Amino acid sequence: MDIQCGECIWTPTNDKVSNATGGDLAQLVAWQAQMQANVSRLNGVVVPGETGNAGQEDQGAVQQLQHISGDGEPSVCPTNANKVAGVLSAANPAMLKDDQFHAFDIICWHLNKTLAGKELPLLWMILYGEGGTGKSKVIQTVTEDFAAQGAHGLLVKVAYTGVAASMIDRKTTHTIAALTVKRRDTQTLDIPGGF
Ligand SMILES: Nc1ncnc2c1ncn2[C@@H]1O[C@H](COP(=O)(O)OP(=O)(O)OP(=O)(O)O)[C@@H](O)[C@H]1O
């Protein structure tokens, strides 16, 4: 069975792939609830019915940055310390590790220039990295920065999977690109506007 996306056709090699059943869905819901509880616990929120390390600080090694910005260089933006409910807590930009700060700084620089009226091309950025390397942390810091500057509407965040999207309080790439499975029998992807 082929899956078509525009002119691309993907032929799955594993013919044992099948649609999820009711039992799978229940497991997914339970897994999602567990993930949410883990996120809350990491943020110091007491999860009803659970005991343990609530309120415990992150144990990651943090390298303090001594970043000095000059004219025309990316610079640190003020950060709103408010937390976004249900997702990872943000980090103070000064507490970000080098590579995290670099990504944050580029976005921040672009936002500052845009808000100052400079017409820049859209900034598209992908944060790569293995699990647990701090991508979500950067995204949360960026999110709070946009909110603090009243520019929430200028930021679009996407992730490949629903779980990752829920961690950064955003949508999946499929949702944002309006990709939907039109018909289950043909498995054809419907892409409005030919995107
Ligand atoms: N600079 C930092 N200082 C302290 N803790 C941090 C820092 N960056 C990330 N962490 C912590 O490390 C853990 C993993 O970070 P995060 O969830 O952002 O990683 P990730 O790359 O998005 O992971 P995944 O790909 O699995 O979703 C979290 O507990 C987060 O709070």
The ligand as an SDF file (V2000), in Angstrom:
LIG
                    3D

 31 33  0  0  0  0  0  0  0  0999 V2000
   20.6720   24.6750   30.6790 N   0  0  0  0  0  0  0  0  0  0  0  0
   20.0600   23.8120   31.4680 C   0  0  0  0  0  0  0  0  0  0  0  0
   20.2110   23.8750   32.8080 N   0  0  0  0  0  0  0  0  0  0  0  0
   19.6110   22.9790   33.6220 C   0  0  0  0  0  0  0  0  0  0  0  0
   18.8200   21.9820   33.2030 N   0  0  0  0  0  0  0  0  0  0  0  0
   18.6180   21.8720   31.8790 C   0  0  0  0  0  0  0  0  0  0  0  0
   19.2280   22.7660   30.9360 C   0  0  0  0  0  0  0  0  0  0  0  0
   18.8320   22.3950   29.7000 N   0  0  0  0  0  0  0  0  0  0  0  0
   18.0310   21.3330   29.8460 C   0  0  0  0  0  0  0  0  0  0  0  0
   17.9090   21.0130   31.1590 N   0  0  0  0  0  0  0  0  0  0  0  0
   17.1270   19.8970   31.7180 C   0  0  0  0  0  0  0  0  0  0  0  0
   17.5310   18.7160   31.0560 O   0  0  0  0  0  0  0  0  0  0  0  0
   16.3930   17.8840   30.8290 C   0  0  0  0  0  0  0  0  0  0  0  0
   16.2490   17.5940   29.3430 C   0  0  0  0  0  0  0  0  0  0  0  0
   16.0190   18.8310   28.6650 O   0  0  0  0  0  0  0  0  0  0  0  0
   14.9610   18.9480   27.4880 P   0  0  0  0  0  0  0  0  0  0  0  0
   13.6830   18.2810   27.8350 O   0  0  0  0  0  0  0  0  0  0  0  0
   14.9050   20.3800   27.1030 O   0  0  0  0  0  0  0  0  0  0  0  0
   15.7160   18.0870   26.3730 O   0  0  0  0  0  0  0  0  0  0  0  0
   15.2090   17.7050   24.9030 P   0  0  0  0  0  0  0  0  0  0  0  0
   16.4200   17.7480   24.0350 O   0  0  0  0  0  0  0  0  0  0  0  0
   14.0810   18.5690   24.4870 O   0  0  0  0  0  0  0  0  0  0  0  0
   14.7510   16.2180   25.1400 O   0  0  0  0  0  0  0  0  0  0  0  0
   13.8080   15.3040   24.1860 P   0  0  0  0  0  0  0  0  0  0  0  0
   14.4030   15.3070   22.8090 O   0  0  0  0  0  0  0  0  0  0  0  0
   13.8650   13.9670   24.8450 O   0  0  0  0  0  0  0  0  0  0  0  0
   12.4380   15.9160   24.2440 O   0  0  0  0  0  0  0  0  0  0  0  0
   15.1870   18.6060   31.4240 C   0  0  0  0  0  0  0  0  0  0  0  0
   14.9930   18.1430   32.7280 O   0  0  0  0  0  0  0  0  0  0  0  0
   15.6420   20.0540   31.4490 C   0  0  0  0  0  0  0  0  0  0  0  0
   14.9730   20.7890   32.4550 O   0  0  0  0  0  0  0  0  0  0  0  0
  1  2  1  0
  2  3  1  0
  2  7  2  0
  3  4  2  0
  4  5  1  0
  5  6  2  0
  6  7  1  0
  6 10  1  0
  7  8  1  0
  8  9  2  0
  9 10  1  0
 10 11  1  0
 11 12  1  0
 11 30  1  0
 12 13  1  0
 13 14  1  0
 13 28  1  0
 14 15  1  0
 15 16  1  0
 16 17  2  0
 16 18  1  0
 16 19  1  0
 19 20  1  0
 20 21  2  0
 20 22  1  0
 20 23  1  0
 23 24  1  0
 24 25  2  0
 24 26  1  0
 24 27  1  0
 28 29  1  0
 28 30  1  0
 30 31  1  0
M  END
$$$$
